[in-house]
Amino acid sequence: MADIFYERVIAVSKYLREENLETYISLLIHDNMVLDVKKEDIKHISKVLSIFSDTRYGKFPVTVKIG
């Protein structure tokens, strides 16, 4: 499962770079990815969630917490 997690992290990172967003991945721990999201980038979060949950084995549920 770790390989799937890191594949998705790389995909999210690529998306953030391609879109020139100021949001960045600040922490990876176990199966958690923490993003520092700029207010201007909030509209991109649904796309980030979609990228992260869309694996080669299908869609996986993703939990989002803000705080």
Order of alpha helices (4+ residues) and beta strands (2+ residues): alpha-beta-beta-alpha-beta-beta
